[in-house]
Amino acid sequence: MIPRTLGPLAALVPLVWTGLALAEEAAPTQAHEEAEAHAEKRFVPELTVITAFSLAGANVDDPTAEALALPGFLDVTARQGKLQGIHFDYLELALNACVDPYFDFFGVVAFSPEEVGVEEAYIDSRPLPLGFQVRLGKLLSSFGQQNGKHKHYWDFFEMPLVYEGLVGGEGLSNPGLRLSWTAPVDFLLQLNAEVYQGVFDESPTFDATGYELTAVDGTTLSSSAPFVPGLFVGSIKASFDAGDHVFLLGASAMYGHSTQTRLNGESTDQAFSAPGTVLYGADLTYRYLLGPNRGLTWQSEYLGRYSSGDLALASDGRLHHALKRQGGLYSQLVWRFDEPGQWRAGARFDLITQNSITVDGAGLDLDTMLQRYAAMLEYSLTEFARFRLQYAFDRSRHLAGARRDVHEVLLQVNVALGRHDAHAH
C-alpha cells in the first residue's frame, strides 16, 4: 500500500513514463526527417547570376574598327562591348548541383545582345579509383592557362591577342569528353585527355566541316566533311609552392581538322582545308603572396600553330598547297596591393612573334611583331561588385594593308549574385 504522502507523486509516475516513451519514439523520427531534408537540399541546384556592363571609347569610329584585320589570322575584328558608348556585355546563369552519389552537374547559359547560348553544360564523375575523373558534355577545353576561364575570371577585358588569333575571342568550347588523372604526389600533377566533336560556327583554327567553292571559270572545288569527333586535346598541369611562392606550369596540344573559308560569290573567294592541324602551347604562372589578401601574380603563355593543307582559289579554279606557321605570346603582371584585397592593378603585353604563310612555296607579305599593350585598375566594392578601368594601345590591326593604331578606354562593371567559387588553377 502506497503511503498517503506519496500519492500525488505516484500519480505522476505513469505520466512521466509515457512522456519518456513518446520522446524516444519521436527522437529518431525527427532526426530522420532532418537527415532527409539535408539530403534533399544537397540536390537542389545552386544558382548564380553574373552580369557585366561597360562604357567604351576609341580613337576610331565603329565601322572602321570592325573592318580592321589581324593580318594572317582574322579578316575582321570582333568589337563586342567595345563599340562607342554604353553596353550591356553579358549575363550568365550558372547552375551547380549534385546529381546523385556518382555525378555532379555544372552549366552556364550566357545572354548577350548578339545571341543566347550554352557556354558549358556537363557532368563530372565523383573521383574514381587511382585518381581518375571523367567529364562529359559541352565544356571549355583544358588547353592552356586562359581557355578554361569564364569571362568574369579574366584579368583584362578581352582574351590575349594570340588567343584571339588562334583559339578564339571566347575560348574553345565544344561537346566532348575529358579523362583526367591526378597523380598521388604531394603537389598537383594532372594529366588531361580530351576528345571533341570539332565542329564550330566560329573558330580561327579548327572546324571539322567540308566546303564547296565555285571558281570564276565555273569550276567547282570541294572537300567532304571529315570523320567526327575530330578534335583531340592533351594537357599536363602542375602546381607547387615554396613558402610564399606558388608556381603553376602547363603544356598543351590540340590536333584536328581545319577548314577556313571566305565564300561571298566573288573572285576573292577561297577555302583552306588542313586535316592535320596542330595547336600547341606552354604556360607559366608565378604568385608571390605578400599577405593574407595581397600578392603579385605574373602569368605568361606561348601558343603556336602548324597547319598544312590545300588552298582553293576562286580566281584560278585550282588547288594550291598552303603552309601556316604562326605563334605568339602574352605576359601579364597583376598586383593586389591593399590588405583588404579590394584593389588590383595590372599590365599585359601581347606579341605575335611568327606570322608565316606560304602558298606553293612562296611566302605572303604579312606583318610580324604585331603588338598590343594594356593596363588596368580594378576596385572590388565587395566580393559581389567590381569596377575595372582599362586602357589599351593596339598596334596589331591593319586596314587596307596598312597598320592602324587603336587607342581604347573601357570602364566595366561586373556584378555577381549568389555563390561563386574560386576558379580552378
C-alpha positions as CSV (number, residue, x, y, z in Angstrom):
1,M,0.0,0.0,0.0
2,I,1.4,3.5,-1.0
3,P,1.7,6.0,1.8
4,R,-0.8,8.9,1.5
5,T,2.1,11.4,1.4
6,L,3.4,9.9,-1.8
7,G,0.1,9.6,-3.5
8,P,0.5,12.7,-5.8
9,L,4.0,11.7,-6.8
10,A,2.9,8.2,-7.5
11,A,0.2,9.6,-9.8
12,L,2.8,11.4,-11.9
13,V,4.9,8.3,-12.5
14,P,2.8,6.8,-15.3
15,L,2.6,10.3,-17.0
16,V,6.4,10.7,-16.9
17,W,6.9,7.2,-18.1
18,T,4.6,7.7,-21.0
19,G,6.3,11.0,-21.9
20,L,9.7,9.4,-22.0
21,A,8.4,6.7,-24.2
22,L,6.9,9.2,-26.7
23,A,10.1,11.2,-26.7
24,E,12.2,8.1,-27.5
25,E,9.9,7.4,-30.4
26,A,9.9,11.0,-31.7
27,A,13.6,11.5,-31.5
28,P,14.6,9.0,-34.2
29,T,11.7,10.3,-36.4
30,Q,12.8,13.9,-36.1
31,A,16.5,13.0,-36.7
32,H,15.5,11.0,-39.8
33,E,13.4,13.9,-41.1
34,E,16.3,16.3,-40.6
35,A,18.6,14.0,-42.4
36,E,16.2,13.6,-45.3
37,A,15.8,17.4,-45.6
38,H,19.6,17.9,-45.6
39,A,20.0,15.2,-48.3
40,E,17.3,16.8,-50.4
41,K,18.9,20.2,-50.1
42,R,22.2,18.8,-51.5
43,F,20.4,18.0,-54.7
44,V,18.8,21.5,-55.1
45,P,20.8,23.4,-57.8
46,E,22.8,26.4,-56.7
47,L,22.0,29.4,-58.9
48,T,24.5,32.2,-59.6
49,V,23.8,35.2,-61.8
50,I,26.7,37.2,-63.2
51,T,26.3,40.3,-65.4
52,A,28.6,43.0,-66.8
53,F,28.1,46.4,-68.3
54,S,30.7,48.7,-69.9
55,L,31.4,52.2,-71.2
56,A,33.8,52.3,-74.2
57,G,35.6,54.9,-76.3
58,A,38.2,54.7,-79.0
59,N,40.1,56.9,-81.5
60,V,38.4,55.2,-84.5
61,D,34.8,55.1,-85.4
62,D,32.8,51.9,-85.1
63,P,32.6,50.9,-88.8
64,T,36.4,51.4,-89.2
65,A,37.1,49.5,-86.0
66,E,35.0,46.5,-87.1
67,A,36.8,46.4,-90.6
68,L,40.2,46.2,-89.0
69,A,42.1,42.9,-89.7
70,L,44.6,40.9,-87.8
71,P,46.8,40.0,-90.8
72,G,47.2,36.3,-91.3
73,F,44.7,35.5,-88.6
74,L,41.4,37.4,-88.8
75,D,39.8,39.3,-91.7
76,V,37.7,41.5,-89.4
77,T,37.7,42.5,-85.7
78,A,35.0,41.5,-83.2
79,R,34.0,44.6,-81.2
80,Q,31.5,43.2,-78.7
81,G,31.5,45.6,-75.7
82,K,34.0,47.9,-77.4
83,L,31.8,50.0,-79.7
84,Q,31.4,53.6,-78.7
85,G,29.0,54.2,-75.8
86,I,27.3,52.2,-73.0
87,H,26.9,48.5,-73.4
88,F,25.2,45.5,-71.8
89,D,28.0,43.0,-72.2
90,Y,26.5,39.7,-71.0
91,L,24.5,37.9,-68.3
92,E,25.4,34.4,-67.2
93,L,23.2,32.0,-65.3
94,A,25.3,29.3,-63.7
95,L,23.8,26.1,-62.2
96,N,25.7,23.8,-59.9
97,A,24.2,20.7,-58.4
98,C,24.8,17.2,-57.0
99,V,23.0,14.8,-59.3
100,D,23.4,11.7,-57.2
101,P,26.2,9.9,-55.3
102,Y,28.0,9.4,-58.6
103,F,27.8,12.6,-60.6
104,D,27.8,16.4,-60.2
105,F,26.3,18.9,-62.7
106,F,27.5,22.3,-63.8
107,G,26.1,24.6,-66.5
108,V,26.4,28.1,-67.7
109,V,23.9,29.8,-70.1
110,A,25.1,33.2,-71.5
111,F,22.9,36.0,-72.7
112,S,24.4,38.8,-74.8
113,P,23.0,41.4,-77.3
114,E,24.0,39.2,-80.2
115,E,22.9,35.7,-79.0
116,V,21.9,33.3,-76.3
117,G,24.0,30.2,-75.9
118,V,25.2,27.5,-73.6
119,E,28.8,28.1,-72.7
120,E,29.1,24.9,-70.6
121,A,26.9,22.1,-69.6
122,Y,28.5,18.9,-68.3
123,I,28.5,16.2,-65.6
124,D,31.5,15.3,-63.6
125,S,32.0,11.9,-62.1
126,R,33.0,11.7,-58.4
127,P,36.6,10.8,-58.0
128,L,37.2,7.3,-59.4
129,P,39.8,4.8,-58.3
130,L,43.5,5.5,-59.0
131,G,43.0,9.3,-59.3
132,F,40.8,9.3,-62.4
133,Q,37.8,11.5,-63.2
134,V,35.5,11.9,-66.2
135,R,33.8,15.0,-67.5
136,L,31.1,14.7,-70.3
137,G,29.1,17.4,-72.0
138,K,29.8,20.8,-73.6
139,L,32.9,22.2,-71.9
140,L,35.7,24.6,-72.1
141,S,38.9,22.8,-73.1
142,S,41.7,22.4,-70.5
143,F,44.1,23.7,-73.3
144,G,46.4,26.4,-71.9
145,Q,46.0,28.6,-68.8
146,Q,43.4,31.0,-70.1
147,N,41.0,28.9,-72.1
148,G,39.2,27.2,-69.2
149,K,38.2,30.5,-67.6
150,H,34.8,32.3,-67.9
151,K,34.7,36.0,-68.7
152,H,34.2,37.1,-65.1
153,Y,37.5,35.5,-64.2
154,W,39.5,37.3,-66.8
155,D,42.1,39.8,-65.5
156,F,41.5,42.0,-68.6
157,F,38.5,42.9,-70.7
158,E,39.5,40.7,-73.6
159,M,41.4,37.5,-74.4
160,P,45.1,37.8,-75.1
161,L,45.9,38.6,-78.7
162,V,47.4,35.2,-79.5
163,Y,44.2,33.5,-78.2
164,E,42.1,35.8,-80.3
165,G,44.0,34.8,-83.4
166,L,44.5,31.1,-82.8
167,V,41.8,29.9,-80.4
168,G,39.0,32.5,-80.5
169,G,37.9,35.5,-78.6
170,E,35.6,33.5,-76.4
171,G,37.8,30.5,-76.0
172,L,37.3,26.9,-77.3
173,S,34.1,25.3,-76.0
174,N,32.6,22.2,-77.7
175,P,30.7,18.9,-77.0
176,G,33.3,16.4,-75.8
177,L,34.7,14.1,-73.2
178,R,37.6,14.6,-70.8
179,L,39.5,12.0,-68.8
180,S,41.7,13.4,-66.1
181,W,44.3,11.7,-63.9
182,T,45.7,13.3,-60.7
183,A,49.0,11.8,-59.6
184,P,49.3,10.6,-56.0
185,V,52.1,13.1,-55.1
186,D,52.4,15.9,-52.6
187,F,51.9,18.6,-55.3
188,L,49.3,19.0,-58.0
189,L,50.2,17.0,-61.1
190,Q,47.3,16.4,-63.5
191,L,47.1,14.9,-67.0
192,N,44.1,15.5,-69.2
193,A,43.0,13.7,-72.4
194,E,40.0,15.2,-74.3
195,V,38.1,14.4,-77.5
196,Y,35.7,16.9,-79.1
197,Q,33.2,16.9,-81.9
198,G,35.4,19.5,-83.6
199,V,32.6,21.4,-85.5
200,F,32.5,25.2,-84.8
201,D,30.4,28.1,-86.0
202,E,33.3,30.4,-85.5
203,S,36.9,29.3,-84.9
204,P,40.1,30.8,-86.3
205,T,41.7,27.4,-86.5
206,F,39.6,24.3,-86.1
207,D,36.4,23.2,-87.9
208,A,35.7,19.6,-89.0
209,T,33.5,20.5,-92.0
210,G,33.7,20.4,-95.8
211,Y,33.3,23.2,-98.4
212,E,32.2,23.8,-101.9
213,L,33.6,26.7,-103.9
214,T,32.6,27.8,-107.4
215,A,35.5,29.4,-109.3
216,V,35.4,32.3,-111.7
217,D,35.7,29.9,-114.7
218,G,32.8,27.8,-113.4
219,T,35.0,25.0,-111.9
220,T,33.7,23.5,-108.7
221,L,36.2,22.8,-106.0
222,S,35.1,20.9,-102.9
223,S,36.1,19.0,-99.8
224,S,34.0,16.5,-98.0
225,A,33.4,16.7,-94.2
226,P,35.9,14.7,-92.2
227,F,35.1,12.0,-89.7
228,V,33.9,13.3,-86.3
229,P,34.7,13.5,-83.5
230,G,37.6,15.3,-85.0
231,L,39.5,17.3,-82.4
232,F,41.9,15.8,-79.8
233,V,43.5,17.7,-76.9
234,G,46.1,16.7,-74.3
235,S,47.5,18.8,-71.5
236,I,49.6,18.5,-68.4
237,K,49.3,20.8,-65.4
238,A,51.5,21.1,-62.3
239,S,51.4,23.4,-59.2
240,F,53.6,23.5,-56.2
241,D,54.6,26.1,-53.6
242,A,57.6,27.0,-51.5
243,G,56.6,29.2,-48.6
244,D,55.1,32.4,-50.0
245,H,55.9,31.4,-53.6
246,V,53.5,29.5,-55.8
247,F,54.3,28.1,-59.2
248,L,51.8,26.8,-61.9
249,L,53.1,25.2,-65.1
250,G,51.4,23.7,-68.1
251,A,51.8,22.3,-71.6
252,S,49.1,21.6,-74.1
253,A,48.5,20.4,-77.6
254,M,45.4,20.2,-80.0
255,Y,45.2,18.1,-83.1
256,G,42.3,18.2,-85.6
257,H,40.9,19.3,-88.9
258,S,41.0,22.9,-90.0
259,T,38.5,24.4,-92.6
260,Q,38.7,28.1,-93.1
261,T,36.5,29.7,-95.9
262,R,35.7,33.0,-97.3
263,L,32.7,32.4,-99.6
264,N,31.0,35.5,-100.9
265,G,30.4,34.6,-104.5
266,E,33.4,36.8,-105.6
267,S,36.7,36.3,-107.3
268,T,38.5,36.7,-104.0
269,D,36.7,33.6,-102.5
270,Q,39.0,31.0,-101.0
271,A,38.8,27.8,-98.9
272,F,41.6,26.3,-96.8
273,S,41.4,22.6,-95.7
274,A,44.1,21.1,-93.5
275,P,43.4,17.7,-91.9
276,G,46.5,17.6,-89.6
277,T,46.5,21.0,-87.9
278,V,48.3,21.3,-84.6
279,L,48.0,24.0,-82.0
280,Y,50.4,23.8,-79.1
281,G,51.3,25.9,-76.0
282,A,53.2,26.3,-72.8
283,D,52.4,28.5,-69.8
284,L,53.9,29.6,-66.5
285,T,52.3,31.4,-63.6
286,Y,54.1,32.7,-60.5
287,R,52.4,34.1,-57.4
288,Y,54.2,35.9,-54.6
289,L,52.0,36.1,-51.5
290,L,52.6,39.4,-49.7
291,G,49.9,38.9,-47.1
292,P,46.5,37.3,-46.5
293,N,45.0,39.4,-49.2
294,R,47.9,40.9,-51.0
295,G,50.1,39.4,-53.7
296,L,51.8,39.6,-57.1
297,T,50.8,37.3,-60.0
298,W,52.9,37.0,-63.1
299,Q,51.4,34.9,-65.9
300,S,53.0,34.2,-69.4
301,E,51.9,31.9,-72.2
302,Y,53.1,31.0,-75.7
303,L,50.8,29.5,-78.4
304,G,51.8,28.2,-81.8
305,R,50.1,26.8,-84.9
306,Y,51.3,24.4,-87.6
307,S,48.8,23.9,-90.4
308,S,49.5,22.3,-93.8
309,G,46.8,21.7,-96.4
310,D,45.1,22.7,-99.7
311,L,44.0,26.2,-100.6
312,A,41.3,26.5,-103.2
313,L,41.1,29.9,-105.0
314,A,38.1,31.1,-107.0
315,S,40.4,33.3,-109.1
316,D,42.0,30.4,-110.9
317,G,39.9,27.4,-110.0
318,R,42.9,25.4,-108.7
319,L,44.1,23.8,-105.5
320,H,47.4,25.1,-104.1
321,H,49.5,23.9,-101.2
322,A,49.5,26.2,-98.2
323,L,51.5,26.1,-95.0
324,K,50.9,28.2,-91.9
325,R,53.5,28.6,-89.2
326,Q,52.2,31.2,-86.7
327,G,52.6,31.9,-83.0
328,G,52.8,34.5,-80.3
329,L,52.8,35.1,-76.5
330,Y,51.5,37.3,-73.8
331,S,52.9,38.3,-70.4
332,Q,51.0,40.0,-67.7
333,L,51.6,41.2,-64.1
334,V,48.7,41.8,-61.7
335,W,49.3,43.3,-58.2
336,R,46.7,43.1,-55.4
337,F,48.1,45.9,-53.3
338,D,45.9,46.6,-50.3
339,E,45.4,44.4,-47.3
340,P,41.6,44.1,-47.6
341,G,42.3,42.9,-51.1
342,Q,39.9,45.2,-52.9
343,W,42.3,47.0,-55.2
344,R,44.2,45.5,-58.1
345,A,46.4,47.0,-60.8
346,G,47.8,45.1,-63.9
347,A,49.6,45.4,-67.2
348,R,49.7,43.0,-70.1
349,F,51.9,42.8,-73.2
350,D,50.8,40.9,-76.3
351,L,53.0,39.9,-79.2
352,I,52.7,37.9,-82.4
353,T,56.2,36.6,-82.9
354,Q,55.7,34.4,-86.0
355,N,53.4,35.0,-89.0
356,S,54.5,32.9,-91.9
357,I,52.1,31.7,-94.6
358,T,53.4,30.2,-97.8
359,V,51.4,29.2,-100.9
360,D,53.1,26.8,-103.3
361,G,56.4,27.7,-101.5
362,A,56.0,31.5,-102.0
363,G,55.7,33.5,-98.8
364,L,52.9,36.0,-98.3
365,D,53.8,39.5,-97.4
366,L,52.5,39.6,-93.8
367,D,53.4,41.9,-91.0
368,T,55.1,40.3,-88.0
369,M,55.8,41.6,-84.4
370,L,52.1,42.6,-84.0
371,Q,51.7,44.1,-80.6
372,R,49.1,45.2,-78.0
373,Y,49.6,46.9,-74.7
374,A,47.0,47.1,-71.9
375,A,46.8,48.5,-68.3
376,M,44.0,48.2,-65.8
377,L,43.0,49.4,-62.4
378,E,40.3,47.4,-60.6
379,Y,38.3,48.0,-57.4
380,S,36.0,45.4,-55.8
381,L,33.4,47.2,-53.6
382,T,32.6,43.7,-52.2
383,E,33.1,40.2,-53.5
384,F,29.9,40.7,-55.5
385,A,30.6,44.0,-57.2
386,R,33.7,45.0,-59.2
387,F,34.7,48.1,-61.2
388,R,37.6,48.0,-63.8
389,L,39.1,50.8,-65.8
390,Q,41.3,49.7,-68.7
391,Y,43.4,51.4,-71.4
392,A,44.7,49.5,-74.4
393,F,47.1,50.6,-77.2
394,D,46.6,48.1,-80.1
395,R,49.3,48.1,-82.8
396,S,48.2,44.7,-84.3
397,R,45.4,45.9,-86.6
398,H,45.6,46.7,-90.3
399,L,43.2,48.4,-92.7
400,A,43.7,48.1,-96.5
401,G,47.2,46.6,-95.9
402,A,48.4,49.5,-93.6
403,R,48.9,49.4,-89.9
404,R,46.2,51.3,-88.0
405,D,46.9,52.1,-84.3
406,V,43.9,51.9,-82.0
407,H,43.6,53.5,-78.6
408,E,40.8,52.2,-76.3
409,V,39.4,53.2,-72.9
410,L,37.0,50.9,-71.2
411,L,35.1,51.0,-67.9
412,Q,33.4,47.8,-66.9
413,V,31.1,47.0,-64.0
414,N,30.7,43.3,-63.0
415,V,28.0,42.1,-60.5
416,A,27.5,38.6,-59.2
417,L,24.5,37.3,-57.3
418,G,24.8,34.1,-55.4
419,R,27.7,31.8,-54.6
420,H,30.7,31.9,-57.0
421,D,33.6,29.7,-56.1
422,A,37.2,30.4,-57.0
423,H,38.2,29.1,-60.4
424,A,40.3,26.0,-60.8
425,H,44.1,26.6,-61.1
